Amino acid sequence: MGVARIFFVLACFATVLLISNFGVGLWVGDLNGNASAVKEASNAYAQARVKMDEQAVAAAEAALRLAAENHAPAKKRHSLHFLLGVFTAIICVLVNAISMTYFIGTTKWCNEVVDAYRLDPEFAHRSTRLKKSTFPWSLTGVLMIILIVAFGGASDPATEISSSADWVSVHFILSILGTMFLIFSFLQQVGKIGAHYEIIQEIVAATEIRKKEIGQAEV
C-alpha cells in the first residue's frame, strides 16, 4: 500500500492548494469593477487634457489617482491568485500524470511476469481492467484543470476581453464543481492504486510458488 499512501499524500497536497487558491480568489474582490473604474478615469483624464481645461484635468487626475489606489490592492491579490493558480494547476496535472505513469509501468510488468512464469492470465486481465478504469479519471482531471485555468484567464481584465466580467461567475462555478470532481477523482485513483498493489502482491506470491515448482521439477 506504499504507493497508494504516497499518492494519497500528493492528492491531499493538491486538494489543499485547490481550496486555498479558491479562497484567495474570493479574497481578490471585484477586480473587473476596479479595472473598469481605472479605465474610465483614464479616458476622462485623456479627454480633459485634449480640451486643455486645467480644472477638468486636475479633477480627472485626482479621480484617476483614486481609482488606481483602489485598484492596487485587488491587483496584488489577483497576482497571488494567478501565481498560486499556475502552481496548483501544475501540481494537479502531475498528480494525475503519476497515476497514469504508475499504471502504464506496473500493468506492463504484470503482463510480462504472467507470460514469463505462465501464471493465471486472470492476473494480467485484472491489472489491465484497473488501468482502463483509472485512465478516464486521470484524463478528465487534467481536462478539468485546463477548463478552470482557461475560464480564469477569460475573466481576467488584463486580457482586454470586453466580456471578461461575464466570465467571472462561470469561473467561480466551474472552480467549485471542478474542485469537488478532482477530490472525488483523487479518491477513486487512490483506491484503484491500492487494489492494483494487491494484484502485484498476488503475482509475486504466485511467482514464488512457480519458482519452487520449477526448482523441484529440475531436481
N, CA, C and O of each residue as an XYZ file, in Angstrom:
876
protein
N       0.821     -1.212      0.000
C       0.000      0.000      0.000
C       0.857      1.266      0.000
O       0.330      2.375      0.085
N       2.221      1.093     -0.099
C       3.105      2.247     -0.039
C       2.841      3.267     -1.125
O       2.819      4.469     -0.864
N       2.637      2.785     -2.357
C       2.388      3.695     -3.479
C       1.068      4.431     -3.285
O       0.965      5.622     -3.578
N       0.056      3.715     -2.788
C      -1.252      4.335     -2.551
C      -1.137      5.439     -1.506
O      -1.767      6.489     -1.633
N      -0.328      5.198     -0.471
C      -0.133      6.222      0.572
C       0.549      7.453     -0.010
O       0.141      8.583      0.256
N       1.585      7.228     -0.800
C       2.304      8.351     -1.414
C       1.361      9.161     -2.301
O       1.351     10.391     -2.253
N       0.570      8.455     -3.111
C      -0.371      9.151     -3.989
C      -1.412      9.904     -3.172
O      -1.815     11.009     -3.536
N      -1.845      9.306     -2.067
C      -2.840      9.958     -1.209
C      -2.289     11.260     -0.633
O      -2.997     12.266     -0.572
N      -1.023     11.238     -0.210
C      -0.389     12.449      0.329
C      -0.302     13.528     -0.753
O      -0.609     14.693     -0.501
N       0.114     13.136     -1.947
C       0.207     14.094     -3.056
C      -1.170     14.653     -3.419
O      -1.316     15.841     -3.705
N      -2.176     13.774     -3.403
C      -3.540     14.213     -3.712
C      -4.050     15.187     -2.653
O      -4.731     16.161     -2.974
N      -3.716     14.918     -1.386
C      -4.114     15.833     -0.303
C      -3.450     17.195     -0.481
O      -4.083     18.230     -0.273
N      -2.172     17.191     -0.865
C      -1.451     18.444     -1.102
C      -2.110     19.234     -2.232
O      -2.299     20.446     -2.126
N      -2.455     18.534     -3.312
C      -3.125     19.188     -4.440
C      -4.483     19.742     -4.026
O      -4.876     20.826     -4.456
N      -5.200     18.992     -3.188
C      -6.523     19.435     -2.722
C      -6.413     20.682     -1.856
O      -7.215     21.607     -1.982
N      -5.413     20.703     -0.973
C      -5.194     21.879     -0.123
C      -4.898     23.105     -0.987
O      -5.395     24.197     -0.712
N      -4.093     22.922     -2.025
C      -3.781     24.029     -2.935
C      -5.036     24.523     -3.652
O      -5.244     25.729     -3.791
N      -5.869     23.591     -4.105
C      -7.106     23.962     -4.800
C      -8.021     24.793     -3.907
O      -8.528     25.838     -4.314
N      -8.221     24.312     -2.686
C      -9.114     25.010     -1.751
C      -8.521     26.356     -1.343
O      -9.237     27.351     -1.234
N      -7.200     26.378     -1.119
C      -6.533     27.627     -0.724
C      -6.650     28.680     -1.819
O      -6.950     29.842     -1.546
N      -6.410     28.264     -3.058
C      -6.483     29.233     -4.151
C      -7.916     29.684     -4.409
O      -8.143     30.809     -4.854
N      -8.874     28.822     -4.135
C     -10.274     29.230     -4.247
C     -10.567     30.347     -3.244
O     -11.253     31.319     -3.558
N     -10.030     30.185     -2.026
C     -10.198     31.222     -1.008
C      -9.525     32.523     -1.401
O     -10.073     33.605     -1.190
N      -8.325     32.413     -1.977
C      -7.613     33.614     -2.432
C      -8.404     34.306     -3.538
O      -8.455     35.534     -3.602
N      -9.023     33.505     -4.411
C      -9.835     34.074     -5.482
C     -11.004     34.889     -4.949
O     -11.331     35.946     -5.488
N     -11.636     34.390     -3.882
C     -12.725     35.148     -3.256
C     -12.199     36.426     -2.612
O     -12.879     37.452     -2.591
N     -10.972     36.347     -2.085
C     -10.348     37.482     -1.391
C      -9.989     38.604     -2.369
O      -9.891     39.766     -1.973
N      -9.793     38.257     -3.645
C      -9.402     39.259     -4.647
C     -10.397     40.406     -4.703
O     -10.007     41.570     -4.798
N     -11.691     40.076     -4.644
C     -12.719     41.117     -4.710
C     -13.134     41.417     -6.141
O     -12.957     40.591     -7.036
N     -13.691     42.610     -6.349
C     -14.214     42.994     -7.667
C     -13.094     43.563     -8.534
O     -12.998     44.775     -8.726
N     -12.259     42.682     -9.049
C     -11.118     43.116     -9.863
C     -11.581     43.787    -11.152
O     -11.045     44.822    -11.549
N     -12.574     43.194    -11.799
C     -13.066     43.759    -13.058
C     -13.699     45.131    -12.853
O     -13.530     46.030    -13.676
N     -14.434     45.287    -11.741
C     -15.050     46.576    -11.442
C     -14.016     47.654    -11.209
O     -14.152     48.774    -11.702
N     -12.973     47.315    -10.450
C     -11.902     48.281    -10.185
C     -11.133     48.623    -11.458
O     -10.783     49.780    -11.695
N     -10.874     47.597    -12.278
C     -10.151     47.829    -13.534
C     -10.973     48.705    -14.479
O     -10.431     49.559    -15.180
N     -12.281     48.480    -14.487
C     -13.170     49.295    -15.325
C     -13.181     50.749    -14.861
O     -13.218     51.673    -15.674
N     -13.149     50.939    -13.532
C     -13.130     52.300    -12.983
C     -11.844     53.028    -13.374
O     -11.866     54.216    -13.695
N     -10.724     52.304    -13.343
C      -9.441     52.896    -13.741
C      -9.464     53.266    -15.221
O      -8.980     54.329    -15.610
N     -10.025     52.388    -16.036
C     -10.089     52.647    -17.476
C     -10.953     53.869    -17.783
O     -10.596     54.704    -18.613
N     -12.088     53.957    -17.105
C     -12.981     55.102    -17.313
C     -12.325     56.401    -16.854
O     -12.429     57.429    -17.522
N     -11.643     56.344    -15.698
C     -10.961     57.533    -15.185
C      -9.828     57.948    -16.115
O      -9.574     59.138    -16.305
N      -9.148     56.955    -16.695
C      -8.058     57.244    -17.629
C      -8.589     57.910    -18.900
O      -7.977     58.840    -19.424
N      -9.725     57.429    -19.384
C     -10.333     58.034    -20.578
C     -10.789     59.469    -20.298
O     -10.633     60.363    -21.130
N     -11.359     59.663    -19.100
C     -11.816     61.007    -18.723
C     -10.635     61.963    -18.612
O     -10.731     63.128    -18.999
N      -9.518     61.465    -18.082
C      -8.311     62.289    -17.956
C      -7.770     62.661    -19.339
O      -7.352     63.796    -19.566
N      -7.783     61.691    -20.260
C      -7.292     61.956    -21.616
C      -8.166     62.991    -22.324
O      -7.658     63.869    -23.021
N      -9.461     62.884    -22.144
C     -10.380     63.846    -22.764
C     -10.205     65.247    -22.184
O     -10.281     66.243    -22.903
N      -9.968     65.309    -20.864
C      -9.772     66.608    -20.213
C      -8.509     67.286    -20.728
O      -8.481     68.505    -20.901
N      -7.462     66.499    -20.972
C      -6.215     67.065    -21.488
C      -6.385     67.566    -22.919
O      -5.791     68.571    -23.310
N      -7.202     66.856    -23.696
C      -7.452     67.297    -25.075
C      -8.163     68.648    -25.080
O      -7.872     69.509    -25.911
N      -9.097     68.825    -24.145
C      -9.858     70.078    -24.056
C      -9.039     71.206    -23.435
O      -9.424     72.373    -23.504
N      -7.887     70.844    -22.817
C      -6.993     71.813    -22.181
C      -7.708     72.637    -21.113
O      -7.476     73.837    -20.970
N      -8.565     71.977    -20.383
C      -9.263     72.618    -19.263
C      -8.514     72.226    -17.991
O      -8.623     71.094    -17.519
N      -7.750     73.179    -17.440
C      -6.894     72.868    -16.293
C      -7.693     72.344    -15.103
O      -7.260     71.408    -14.430
N      -8.846     72.936    -14.842
C      -9.669     72.496    -13.719
C     -10.180     71.066    -13.948
O     -10.181     70.239    -13.036
N     -10.612     70.797    -15.176
C     -11.096     69.456    -15.507
C      -9.957     68.440    -15.465
O     -10.144     67.299    -15.044
N      -8.767     68.874    -15.909
C      -7.601     67.986    -15.879
C      -7.242     67.622    -14.449
O      -6.958     66.462    -14.151
N      -7.254     68.613    -13.561
C      -6.924     68.371    -12.152
C      -7.931     67.420    -11.511
O      -7.554     66.515    -10.766
N      -9.213     67.631    -11.807
C     -10.256     66.766    -11.244
C     -10.140     65.344    -11.793
O     -10.288     64.370    -11.055
N      -9.873     65.238    -13.101
C      -9.741     63.921    -13.723
C      -8.504     63.195    -13.213
O      -8.522     61.979    -13.022
N      -7.427     63.952    -12.993
C      -6.196     63.352    -12.474
C      -6.405     62.822    -11.065
O      -5.921     61.743    -10.721
N      -7.132     63.589    -10.247
C      -7.426     63.146     -8.880
C      -8.306     61.895     -8.897
O      -8.099     60.974     -8.108
N      -9.289     61.869     -9.803
C     -10.173     60.706     -9.918
C      -9.401     59.475    -10.387
O      -9.646     58.362     -9.922
N      -8.462     59.689    -11.316
C      -7.643     58.591    -11.820
C      -6.733     58.043    -10.729
O      -6.565     56.831    -10.595
N      -6.144     58.956     -9.948
C      -5.264     58.535     -8.864
C      -6.040     57.724     -7.823
O      -5.547     56.713     -7.323
N      -7.258     58.172     -7.501
C      -8.092     57.469     -6.525
C      -8.491     56.082     -7.043
O      -8.463     55.099     -6.303
N      -8.859     56.023     -8.321
C      -9.244     54.737     -8.914
C      -8.071     53.762     -8.923
O      -8.238     52.568     -8.670
N      -6.872     54.291     -9.221
C      -5.673     53.450     -9.245
C      -5.336     52.940     -7.849
O      -4.936     51.788     -7.685
N      -5.499     53.800     -6.841
C      -5.237     53.391     -5.459
C      -6.219     52.312     -5.005
O      -5.840     51.382     -4.292
N      -7.471     52.436     -5.418
C      -8.473     51.428     -5.058
C      -8.225     50.101     -5.775
O      -8.546     49.027     -5.267
N      -7.642     50.210     -6.971
C      -7.403     49.015     -7.786
C      -6.148     48.255     -7.356
O      -6.065     47.039     -7.529
N      -5.181     48.967     -6.802
C      -3.879     48.370     -6.475
C      -3.969     47.157     -5.545
O      -3.365     46.130     -5.853
N      -4.703     47.226     -4.410
C      -4.770     46.057     -3.520
C      -5.369     44.830     -4.202
O      -4.862     43.719     -4.047
N      -6.449     45.032     -4.959
C      -7.088     43.913     -5.661
C      -6.147     43.320     -6.705
O      -6.123     42.108     -6.922
N      -5.374     44.191     -7.347
C      -4.435     43.725     -8.365
C      -3.337     42.864     -7.748
O      -2.929     41.861     -8.334
N      -2.858     43.251     -6.567
C      -1.830     42.458     -5.875
C      -2.391     41.105     -5.451
O      -1.733     40.075     -5.595
N      -3.622     41.122     -4.925
C      -4.246     39.856     -4.519
C      -4.478     38.956     -5.732
O      -4.342     37.735     -5.653
N      -4.832     39.589     -6.859
C      -5.042     38.806     -8.078
C      -3.736     38.190     -8.571
O      -3.736     37.072     -9.087
N      -2.631     38.902     -8.417
C      -1.326     38.356     -8.808
C      -1.013     37.104     -8.000
O      -0.502     36.119     -8.533
N      -1.328     37.154     -6.692
C      -1.133     35.984     -5.836
C      -2.033     34.839     -6.298
O      -1.602     33.688     -6.370
N      -3.280     35.165     -6.607
C      -4.239     34.161     -7.084
C      -3.750     33.526     -8.388
O      -3.872     32.316     -8.583
N      -3.205     34.342     -9.265
C      -2.709     33.850    -10.556
C      -1.516     32.908    -10.367
O      -1.490     31.811    -10.925
N      -0.535     33.344     -9.582
C       0.672     32.535     -9.375
C       0.351     31.229     -8.659
O       0.843     30.165     -9.034
N      -0.481     31.324     -7.622
C      -0.873     30.116     -6.895
C      -1.692     29.197     -7.798
O      -1.597     27.973     -7.704
N      -2.494     29.797     -8.671
C      -3.293     29.005     -9.604
C      -2.430     28.228    -10.583
O      -2.703     27.063    -10.871
N      -1.389     28.873    -11.095
C      -0.472     28.199    -12.019
C       0.224     27.042    -11.314
O       0.326     25.943    -11.860
N       0.703     27.296    -10.092
C       1.382     26.253     -9.321
C       0.427     25.099     -9.018
O       0.796     23.931     -9.140
N      -0.800     25.433     -8.623
C      -1.801     24.410     -8.310
C      -2.125     23.571     -9.538
O      -2.241     22.348     -9.450
N      -2.270     24.226    -10.675
C      -2.579     23.507    -11.918
C      -1.468     22.522    -12.269
O      -1.738     21.388    -12.664
N      -0.225     22.959    -12.124
C       0.919     22.088    -12.423
C       0.922     20.877    -11.500
O       1.126     19.750    -11.952
N       0.694     21.107    -10.200
C       0.690     20.011     -9.229
C      -0.433     19.024     -9.534
O      -0.222     17.812     -9.493
N      -1.619     19.534     -9.837
C      -2.761     18.653    -10.135
C      -2.504     17.817    -11.386
O      -2.833     16.631    -11.421
N      -1.923     18.426    -12.401
C      -1.596     17.683    -13.618
C      -0.550     16.613    -13.318
O      -0.652     15.489    -13.808
N       0.453     16.958    -12.515
C       1.496     15.999    -12.161
C       0.935     14.825    -11.361
O       1.320     13.679    -11.591
N       0.035     15.101    -10.430
C      -0.559     14.028     -9.620
C      -1.315     13.052    -10.519
O      -1.184     11.836    -10.372
N      -2.099     13.582    -11.441
C      -2.818     12.710    -12.376
C      -1.857     11.972    -13.303
O      -2.095     10.820    -13.664
N      -0.773     12.641    -13.686
C       0.226     12.009    -14.553
C       0.936     10.871    -13.825
O       1.264      9.852    -14.433
N       1.173     11.043    -12.525
C       1.801      9.984    -11.727
C       0.928      8.740    -11.725
O       1.426      7.623    -11.869
N      -0.370      8.937    -11.562
C      -1.305      7.809    -11.587
C      -1.245      7.081    -12.930
O      -1.185      5.853    -12.973
N      -1.263      7.838    -14.015
C      -1.218      7.230    -15.348
C       0.098      6.492    -15.575
O       0.109      5.374    -16.090
N       1.207      7.126    -15.187
C       2.526      6.515    -15.366
C       2.651      5.239    -14.551
O       3.205      4.243    -15.015
N       2.127      5.279    -13.324
C       2.181      4.103    -12.447
C       1.483      2.913    -13.103
O       2.024      1.808    -13.130
N       0.292      3.140    -13.626
C      -0.462      2.037    -14.219
C       0.152      1.563    -15.529
O       0.112      0.370    -15.830
N       0.717      2.472    -16.309
C       1.379      2.057    -17.555
C       2.541      1.115    -17.246
O       2.691      0.071    -17.881
N       3.363      1.498    -16.259
C       4.533      0.695    -15.908
C       4.189     -0.617    -15.227
O       4.703     -1.669    -15.607
N       3.325     -0.562    -14.226
C       3.021     -1.773    -13.450
C       2.163     -2.768    -14.231
O       2.312     -3.978    -14.064
N       1.269     -2.268    -15.079
C       0.462     -3.184    -15.892
C       1.342     -3.942    -16.883
O       1.142     -5.134    -17.117
N       2.313     -3.243    -17.461
C       3.250     -3.906    -18.368
C       4.046     -4.966    -17.617
O       4.269     -6.061    -18.133
N       4.474     -4.639    -16.397
C       5.226     -5.603    -15.578
C       4.374     -6.829    -15.283
O       4.854     -7.959    -15.380
N       3.118     -6.612    -14.925
C       2.219     -7.731    -14.616
C       2.072     -8.655    -15.821
O       2.139     -9.877    -15.681
N       1.874     -8.080    -16.994
C       1.720     -8.885    -18.211
C       2.980     -9.694    -18.515
O       2.901    -10.863    -18.892
N       4.144     -9.060    -18.348
C       5.404     -9.742    -18.646
C       5.669    -10.882    -17.671
O       6.111    -11.956    -18.078
N       5.401    -10.656    -16.384
C       5.636    -11.694    -15.374
C       4.668    -12.863    -15.567
O       5.061    -14.026    -15.468
N       3.407    -12.546    -15.842
C       2.408    -13.600    -16.073
C       2.807    -14.454    -17.276
O       2.671    -15.677    -17.242
N       3.300    -13.812    -18.341
C       3.726    -14.558    -19.531
C       4.991    -15.370    -19.257
O       5.098    -16.523    -19.676
N       5.945    -14.768    -18.554
C       7.229    -15.428    -18.311
C       7.081    -16.669    -17.435
O       7.729    -17.686    -17.684
N       6.232    -16.590    -16.414
C       6.077    -17.711    -15.475
C       4.815    -18.527    -15.745
O       4.490    -19.450    -14.998
N       4.112    -18.179    -16.817
C       2.903    -18.906    -17.203
C       1.909    -18.987    -16.045
O       1.412    -20.057    -15.691
N       1.645    -17.832    -15.479
C       0.688    -17.757    -14.377
C      -0.723    -17.636    -14.937
O      -0.924    -17.570    -16.150
N      -1.685    -17.609    -14.039
C      -3.089    -17.469    -14.431
C      -3.276    -16.141    -15.186
O      -2.982    -15.085    -14.626
N      -3.751    -16.166    -16.423
C      -3.945    -14.932    -17.207
C      -4.884    -13.932    -16.541
O      -4.873    -12.749    -16.881
N      -5.693    -14.399    -15.595
C      -6.629    -13.501    -14.922
C      -5.892    -12.397    -14.166
O      -6.421    -11.298    -13.999
N      -4.667    -12.689    -13.708
C      -3.860    -11.654    -13.045
C      -3.652    -10.466    -13.990
O      -3.867     -9.313    -13.616
N      -3.234    -10.770    -15.214
C      -2.980     -9.717    -16.205
C      -4.277     -9.017    -16.603
O      -4.296     -7.802    -16.804
N      -5.359     -9.786    -16.715
C      -6.646     -9.194    -17.089
C      -7.139     -8.216    -16.024
O      -7.633     -7.134    -16.343
N      -7.001     -8.607    -14.760
C      -7.426     -7.730    -13.657
C      -6.607     -6.449    -13.645
O      -7.139     -5.362    -13.424
N      -5.301     -6.589    -13.886
C      -4.416     -5.419    -13.922
C      -4.821     -4.470    -15.048
O      -4.880     -3.255    -14.855
N      -5.096     -5.027    -16.211
C      -5.489     -4.208    -17.365
C      -6.827     -3.517    -17.133
O      -7.010     -2.357    -17.504
N      -7.762     -4.244    -16.515
C      -9.076     -3.649    -16.240
C      -8.957     -2.464    -15.290
O      -9.624     -1.444    -15.468
N      -8.103     -2.607    -14.282
C      -7.899     -1.499    -13.341
C      -7.283     -0.296    -14.043
O      -7.671      0.846    -13.794
N      -6.317     -0.563    -14.924
C      -5.688      0.539    -15.666
C      -6.718      1.266    -16.527
O      -6.762      2.496    -16.547
N      -7.538      0.508    -17.231
C      -8.539      1.113    -18.111
C      -9.604      1.882    -17.335
O     -10.145      2.871    -17.830
N      -9.904      1.429    -16.122
C     -10.921      2.125    -15.325
C     -10.364      3.359    -14.623
O     -11.123      4.218    -14.176
N      -9.032      3.448    -14.527
C      -8.397      4.592    -13.858
C      -8.102      5.731    -14.825
O      -8.218      6.901    -14.460
N      -7.723      5.399    -16.048
C      -7.331      6.422    -17.021
C      -8.385      7.510    -17.236
O      -8.022      8.684    -17.304
N      -9.688      7.170    -17.346
C     -10.687      8.237    -17.530
C     -10.689      9.260    -16.405
O     -10.888     10.449    -16.651
N     -10.469      8.811    -15.170
C     -10.417      9.740    -14.034
C      -9.212     10.661    -14.156
O      -9.321     11.865    -13.925
N      -8.062     10.097    -14.517
C      -6.842     10.899    -14.642
C      -6.959     11.923    -15.771
O      -6.642     13.098    -15.587
N      -7.413     11.472    -16.930
C      -7.519     12.361    -18.087
C      -8.564     13.454    -17.872
O      -8.345     14.615    -18.218
N      -9.708     13.065    -17.293
C     -10.754     14.057    -17.038
C     -10.290     15.079    -16.004
O     -10.641     16.256    -16.084
N      -9.496     14.620    -15.030
C      -8.948     15.540    -14.032
C      -8.055     16.591    -14.672
O      -8.119     17.768    -14.317
N      -7.223     16.166    -15.615
C      -6.349     17.105    -16.331
C      -7.181     18.093    -17.155
O      -6.902     19.292    -17.164
N      -8.200     17.582    -17.843
C      -9.069     18.453    -18.641
C      -9.819     19.453    -17.766
O     -10.028     20.599    -18.165
N     -10.220     19.021    -16.577
C     -10.929     19.913    -15.657
C     -10.033     21.070    -15.227
O     -10.482     22.214    -15.156
N      -8.776     20.772    -14.941
C      -7.823     21.818    -14.569
C      -7.647     22.810    -15.722
O      -7.607     24.021    -15.506
N      -7.543     22.290    -16.940
C      -7.389     23.158    -18.113
C      -8.590     24.086    -18.263
O      -8.429     25.265    -18.578
N      -9.791     23.559    -18.040
C     -11.004     24.372    -18.146
C     -11.030     25.477    -17.098
O     -11.352     26.626    -17.401
N     -10.687     25.119    -15.859
C     -10.687     26.116    -14.781
C      -9.706     27.244    -15.100
O     -10.027     28.422    -14.942
N      -8.513     26.871    -15.548
C      -7.488     27.864    -15.883
C      -7.930     28.718    -17.077
O      -7.731     29.933    -17.086
N      -8.527     28.076    -18.075
C      -8.955     28.800    -19.279
C     -10.009     29.855    -18.957
O      -9.918     30.989    -19.425
N     -11.009     29.483    -18.160
C     -12.055     30.447    -17.816
C     -11.540     31.491    -16.822
O     -12.042     32.615    -16.776
N     -10.536     31.110    -16.027
C      -9.902     32.092    -15.155
C      -9.202     33.158    -15.972
O      -9.264     34.344    -15.648
N      -8.526     32.725    -17.051
C      -7.875     33.684    -17.938
C      -8.882     34.572    -18.654
O      -8.645     35.764    -18.849
N     -10.016     33.977    -19.047
C     -11.043     34.753    -19.748
C     -11.662     35.819    -18.854
O     -12.124     36.850    -19.343
N     -11.674     35.574    -17.534
C     -12.276     36.532    -16.596
C     -11.295     37.587    -16.107
O     -11.659     38.458    -15.317
N     -10.043     37.513    -16.577
C      -9.007     38.467    -16.163
C      -9.109     39.734    -17.017
O      -8.993     39.651    -18.240
N      -9.321     40.899    -16.409
C      -9.429     42.144    -17.191
C      -8.154     42.495    -17.937
O      -8.194     43.264    -18.898
N      -7.020     41.943    -17.512
C      -5.751     42.232    -18.183
C      -5.714     41.663    -19.596
O      -4.891     42.083    -20.410
N      -6.595     40.712    -19.896
C      -6.639     40.133    -21.243
C      -7.269     41.080    -22.250
O      -7.207     40.842    -23.457
N      -7.883     42.171    -21.750
C      -8.538     43.165    -22.611
C      -9.751     42.595    -23.353
O     -10.179     43.138    -24.372
N     -10.301     41.489    -22.827
C     -11.535     40.946    -23.399
C     -12.700     41.775    -22.866
O     -12.843     41.945    -21.655
N     -13.525     42.286    -23.761
C     -14.614     43.176    -23.345
C     -15.612     42.490    -22.420
O     -16.247     43.142    -21.591
N     -15.750     41.164    -22.563
C     -16.725     40.425    -21.752
C     -16.085     39.701    -20.574
O     -16.662     38.749    -20.047
N     -14.894     40.142    -20.152
C     -14.174     39.436    -19.081
C     -14.991     39.344    -17.796
O     -14.928     38.332    -17.098
N     -15.753     40.384    -17.476
C     -16.562     40.369    -16.251
C     -17.646     39.298    -16.311
O     -18.053     38.766    -15.279
N     -18.112     38.980    -17.518
C     -19.171     37.977    -17.673
C     -18.678     36.567    -17.372
O     -19.474     35.684    -17.050
N     -17.370     36.354    -17.476
C     -16.813     35.022    -17.265
C     -16.456     34.753    -15.813
O     -16.092     33.629    -15.468
N     -16.551     35.759    -14.960
C     -16.193     35.583    -13.546
C     -17.088     34.541    -12.885
O     -16.601     33.654    -12.184
N     -18.389     34.647    -13.107
C     -19.332     33.697    -12.498
C     -19.106     32.282    -13.016
O     -19.201     31.312    -12.265
N     -18.807     32.178    -14.308
C     -18.538     30.857    -14.895
C     -17.295     30.248    -14.259
O     -17.283     29.072    -13.894
N     -16.250     31.060    -14.130
C     -15.006     30.607    -13.499
C     -15.250     30.208    -12.046
O     -14.696     29.218    -11.570
N     -16.074     30.972    -11.349
C     -16.390     30.702     -9.947
C     -17.117     29.360     -9.802
O     -16.728     28.523     -8.987
N     -18.167     29.163    -10.593
C     -18.951     27.919    -10.513
C     -18.112     26.716    -10.944
O     -18.166     25.655    -10.322
N     -17.337     26.894    -12.015
C     -16.502     25.799    -12.504
C     -15.418     25.435    -11.494
O     -15.041     24.269    -11.381
N     -14.915     26.432    -10.757
C     -13.904     26.169     -9.728
C     -14.480     25.308     -8.610
O     -13.815     24.396     -8.116
N     -15.715     25.598     -8.213
C     -16.365     24.804     -7.163
C     -16.599     23.373     -7.640
O     -16.210     22.414     -6.973
N     -17.239     23.241     -8.801
C     -17.549     21.912     -9.335
C     -16.273     21.144     -9.675
O     -16.178     19.941     -9.430
N     -15.290     21.854    -10.242
C     -14.036     21.217    -10.613
C     -13.267     20.708     -9.410
O     -12.706     19.613     -9.446
N     -13.237     21.495     -8.343
C     -12.547     21.072     -7.122
C     -13.216     19.839     -6.528
O     -12.535     18.906     -6.102
N     -14.538     19.832     -6.499
C     -15.276     18.673     -5.986
C     -14.995     17.436     -6.838
O     -14.796     16.343     -6.308
N     -14.980     17.613     -8.154
C     -14.708     16.482     -9.042
C     -13.292     15.953     -8.836
O     -13.081     14.742     -8.771
N     -12.323     16.861     -8.734
C     -10.927     16.446     -8.578
C     -10.709     15.694     -7.273
O      -9.957     14.720     -7.236
N     -11.361     16.140     -6.203
C     -11.245     15.429     -4.927
C     -11.783     14.009     -5.073
O     -11.144     13.050     -4.639
N     -12.961     13.879     -5.685
C     -13.555     12.553     -5.893
C     -12.680     11.707     -6.816
O     -12.522     10.504     -6.608
N     -12.111     12.352     -7.842
C     -11.236     11.653     -8.780
C      -9.987     11.129     -8.082
O      -9.566      9.997     -8.320
N      -9.399     11.949     -7.225
C      -8.219     11.515     -6.476
C      -8.541     10.309     -5.599
O      -7.754      9.365     -5.526
N      -9.692     10.337     -4.934
C     -10.092      9.217     -4.075
C     -10.270      7.942     -4.894
O      -9.877      6.859     -4.461
N     -10.862      8.074     -6.075
C     -11.030      6.921     -6.959
C      -9.671      6.343     -7.349
O      -9.486      5.126     -7.349
N      -8.735      7.209     -7.675
C      -7.416      6.747     -8.107
C      -6.640      6.118     -6.958
O      -5.917      5.141     -7.158
N      -6.782      6.667     -5.762
C      -6.122      6.074     -4.595
C      -6.609      4.647     -4.392
O      -5.809      3.734     -4.187
N      -7.928      4.456     -4.448
C      -8.497      3.124     -4.267
C      -8.026      2.141     -5.326
O      -7.736      0.986     -5.016
N      -7.947      2.588     -6.567
C      -7.545      1.703     -7.659
C      -6.049      1.392     -7.603
O      -5.634      0.288     -7.954
N      -5.245      2.349     -7.170
C      -3.810      2.083     -6.998
C      -3.603      1.059     -5.891
O      -2.770      0.162     -6.016
N      -4.368      1.196     -4.796
C      -4.289      0.221     -3.714
C      -4.711     -1.160     -4.170
O      -4.077     -2.152     -3.807
N      -5.780     -1.244     -4.965
C      -6.254     -2.530     -5.480
C      -5.216     -3.158     -6.414
O      -5.029     -4.374     -6.423
N      -4.549     -2.315     -7.194
C      -3.532     -2.833     -8.117
C      -2.312     -3.332     -7.359
O      -1.666     -4.294     -7.777
N      -1.999     -2.687     -6.260
C      -0.879     -3.148     -5.431
C      -1.159     -4.554     -4.908
O      -0.252     -5.384     -4.838
N      -2.408     -4.822     -4.542
C      -2.781     -6.154     -4.061
C      -2.615     -7.196     -5.164
O      -2.199     -8.324     -4.897
N      -2.937     -6.824     -6.398
C      -2.737     -7.745     -7.522
C      -1.252     -8.059     -7.699
O      -0.867     -9.203     -7.940
N      -0.430     -7.018     -7.574
C       1.021     -7.216     -7.698
C       1.517     -8.181     -6.630
O       2.335     -9.056     -6.915
N       1.025     -8.026     -5.397
C       1.429     -8.925     -4.317
C       0.993    -10.354     -4.607
O       1.727    -11.298     -4.314
N      -0.193    -10.520     -5.180
C      -0.666    -11.858     -5.542
C       0.219    -12.472     -6.624
O       0.517    -13.666     -6.589
N       0.636    -11.649     -7.583
C       1.515    -12.137     -8.651
C       2.871    -12.540     -8.085
O       3.434    -13.563     -8.475
N       3.394    -11.732     -7.164
C       4.682    -12.048     -6.526
C       4.588    -13.376     -5.786
O       5.484    -14.214     -5.883
N       3.492    -13.563     -5.041
C       3.306    -14.814     -4.295
C       3.192    -16.002     -5.251
O       3.782    -17.056     -5.013
N       2.429    -15.825     -6.333
C       2.270    -16.905     -7.315
C       3.594    -17.206     -8.013
O       3.877    -18.356     -8.348
N       4.402    -16.169     -8.231
C       5.711    -16.351     -8.860
C       6.639    -17.167     -7.970
O       7.371    -18.028     -8.459
N       6.611    -16.903     -6.666
C       7.444    -17.660     -5.726
C       7.051    -19.133     -5.726
O       7.908    -20.017     -5.687
N       5.755    -19.383     -5.770
C       5.288    -20.775     -5.812
C       5.748    -21.450     -7.099
O       6.205    -22.592     -7.075
N       5.628    -20.740     -8.228
C       6.042    -21.305     -9.509
C       7.550    -21.571     -9.536
O       7.992    -22.570    -10.103
N       8.341    -20.679     -8.924
C       9.792    -20.888     -8.864
C      10.122    -22.169     -8.109
O      10.997    -22.931     -8.520
N       9.415    -22.402     -7.000
C       9.641    -23.626     -6.222
C       9.265    -24.858     -7.033
O       9.950    -25.880     -6.989
N       8.153    -24.745     -7.785
C       7.726    -25.869     -8.617
C       8.758    -26.172     -9.693
O       9.049    -27.335     -9.972
N       9.316    -25.114    -10.303
C      10.340    -25.295    -11.334
C      11.591    -25.918    -10.733
O      12.211    -26.793    -11.338
N      11.963    -25.455     -9.523
C      13.137    -25.992     -8.847
C      12.975    -27.463     -8.516
O      13.914    -28.241     -8.685
N      11.801    -27.855     -8.048
C      11.536    -29.253     -7.713
C      11.540    -30.119     -8.966
O      11.991    -31.264     -8.939
N      11.028    -29.556    -10.078
C      10.983    -30.318    -11.328
C      12.391    -30.579    -11.854
O      12.669    -31.642    -12.408
N      13.274    -29.602    -11.678
C      14.650    -29.764    -12.145
C      15.397    -30.802    -11.324
O      16.248    -31.521    -11.848
N      15.072    -30.883    -10.008
C      15.708    -31.874     -9.132
C      15.227    -33.277     -9.509
O      15.642    -34.259     -8.892
